[in-house]
Amino acid sequence: MKYILNTKTGTLHIENMCSKSNPYEKKEFKSEDEARAYGRLNIKNCKTCFKNRDKKLSKISL
């Protein structure tokens, strides 16, 4: 998975998990940990992206 930080809003998205996951002002990361290290405490998760990721992961684990 590729993580995308919207540098304007400070929102962390996951590539192709929601319609807003490709913002104009962005920085891309290979992992969630890299993004968090870059943004420190100023990052919030996109609710839609992370909800869709959790659904996808729960289907795989069944």
PyMOL commands that set and color helices and strands:
alter all, ss='L'
color gray80, all
select helices_A, chain A and resi 32-42+47-61
alter helices_A, ss='H'
color red, helices_A
select strands_A, chain A and resi 3-6+11-14+26-29+44-45
alter strands_A, ss='S'
color yellow, strands_A
deselect
rebuild
show_as cartoon
